[in-house]
Amino acid sequence: MSQEAQPEGAVPGEPGRSARPLDEVDRRILDALVHDGRLSIRALAERVHVSRTNAYARVERLLREGVITGFRAQVAPESAGLGTSAYIALKIEQNTWREVSAELARVRYIEHAALLGGDHDVLALVRAPDNAALRDVVLGQVQSIAGVLSTRTWLVFEEFDGTQNPWL
């Protein structure tokens, strides 16, 4: 459904709604902010070659429409004392995602969790201080959540962020 065809008061980006397509300027703004979320509007405007008024209006629209959901610091886990990272795959009972995800959200050291299609139902990224803390997360906390049938853990030895920005 195009934005013009949406019911009055509908917000692009809401579940079941189509977001407004991003144009080239929007994509350049997203690329710049992904690389440096602390850019001032003035610096952003200069970087993407638009007026400050245009940059400000576009950032406000991207925020309002839920394209930009916030700004945050990127933290190096090892430098912050979280030297052990692992992915935990979970198999869960059918129709327990809401309850399981609510419990996973309360587990310290789980950075991210996603509902999957495939051999496993959930994939969680854990960043813990050491192997003992990781063991407690997996065996003491995650496996005790009602609805979790089994887990499988993969230690992360090294990682990197992709170099190709999807916004351009």
C-alpha positions in Angstrom: 0.0 0.0 0.0 1.5 3.3 -1.0 1.7 6.2 1.5 -1.0 8.1 -0.4 -3.4 5.1 -0.1 -2.9 4.8 3.7 -5.8 5.6 5.9 -5.7 9.1 7.5 -3.6 9.1 10.6 -1.7 6.0 9.6 2.0 6.1 10.4 4.5 4.7 7.9 6.6 2.1 9.5 3.9 0.8 11.8 3.3 -3.0 11.6 1.2 -3.7 8.5 2.0 -0.3 7.0 4.3 0.4 4.1 7.0 3.0 4.8 7.6 5.8 2.5 10.4 4.9 0.0 13.7 6.5 0.8 15.2 8.8 -1.8 18.9 9.4 -2.4 19.1 12.3 0.1 17.4 10.2 2.8 19.9 7.3 2.1 22.9 9.7 2.3 21.6 11.0 5.6 21.2 7.5 7.0 24.7 6.6 5.8 26.2 9.6 7.5 24.3 9.1 10.8 25.1 5.3 10.9 28.8 6.2 10.6 28.6 9.1 13.1 25.4 9.6 15.0 26.8 12.6 16.8 26.9 14.8 13.6 25.4 18.2 14.1 22.6 19.2 11.7 25.1 21.7 10.1 27.8 19.0 9.6 25.2 16.6 8.3 23.8 19.1 5.8 27.4 19.8 4.6 28.2 16.1 4.2 25.0 15.3 2.2 25.0 18.6 0.3 21.6 20.0 1.4 20.6 23.0 3.4 20.4 22.9 7.1 16.7 23.4 7.0 16.3 20.5 4.6 18.6 18.2 6.7 16.7 19.1 9.9 13.3 18.5 8.3 14.4 15.1 6.8 15.9 13.9 10.1 12.7 14.9 11.9 10.6 13.1 9.3 12.8 10.0 9.5 12.5 10.0 13.3 8.7 10.6 13.2 8.2 7.8 10.7 10.3 5.3 12.7 13.0 4.9 10.1 15.5 6.3 12.7 14.7 4.7 16.0 17.3 6.4 18.1 21.0 7.3 18.5 23.4 5.4 20.7 27.1 4.8 21.4 28.8 1.8 19.9 30.6 0.0 22.6 33.6 -2.4 22.1 32.6 -5.4 24.3 36.1 -6.5 25.2 37.2 -3.0 26.2 34.0 -2.8 28.3 34.9 -6.0 30.2 32.7 -8.4 28.1 35.4 -10.7 26.7 33.3 -13.7 25.9 30.7 -13.7 23.2 28.5 -16.5 22.0 25.4 -17.2 19.9 22.8 -19.4 21.6 20.3 -21.1 19.4 17.1 -22.1 21.2 14.3 -24.5 20.3 11.1 -23.5 22.0 7.6 -24.9 22.4 5.2 -23.8 19.7 3.4 -20.5 20.5 5.7 -19.5 23.4 7.7 -16.8 21.7 6.1 -13.9 23.6 6.7 -15.5 27.0 10.2 -16.7 26.1 11.2 -13.4 24.6 10.0 -11.5 27.7 12.1 -13.7 29.9 15.2 -13.5 27.6 14.9 -9.7 27.7 15.5 -9.9 31.5 18.6 -12.0 31.2 21.8 -10.0 31.8 24.4 -10.2 29.1 21.9 -11.0 26.3 22.5 -8.2 23.7 20.1 -9.3 21.0 17.6 -12.0 20.3 15.6 -12.9 17.2 12.8 -15.2 16.3 13.9 -17.4 13.4 12.5 -19.7 10.7 14.5 -22.9 10.3 16.1 -25.5 12.5 16.2 -23.3 15.5 13.5 -20.9 16.8 15.5 -18.2 18.5 19.0 -16.9 18.2 20.5 -14.8 21.0 23.8 -13.0 21.1 25.4 -13.1 24.6 28.3 -10.9 25.7 29.6 -12.0 29.0 32.7 -11.2 31.1 34.0 -14.7 31.0 33.2 -18.4 30.3 31.8 -18.9 33.9 29.3 -16.0 33.3 28.4 -17.5 29.9 27.8 -20.9 31.5 25.5 -19.3 34.0 23.5 -17.5 31.3 23.0 -20.7 29.2 22.7 -23.4 31.8 21.4 -21.4 34.8 19.1 -18.9 33.2 18.1 -19.6 29.6 17.6 -23.3 29.9 15.4 -22.7 33.0 12.9 -20.5 31.0 9.5 -22.2 30.6 9.0 -23.1 27.0 12.7 -23.5 26.1 13.2 -27.1 24.9 16.9 -27.1 24.1 19.9 -24.8 23.4 23.0 -24.9 21.3 25.9 -22.5 21.9 28.6 -21.3 19.5 31.5 -19.3 20.9 32.6 -16.2 18.9 36.3 -16.1 18.3 36.4 -13.0 16.2 33.9 -10.7 14.6 33.6 -7.6 12.3 30.9 -5.3 11.0 30.2 -5.4 7.3 31.8 -2.7 5.2 28.9 -2.3 2.7 26.3 0.1 4.1 22.8 -1.1 3.0 21.5 2.5 3.0 23.4 3.6 -0.1 
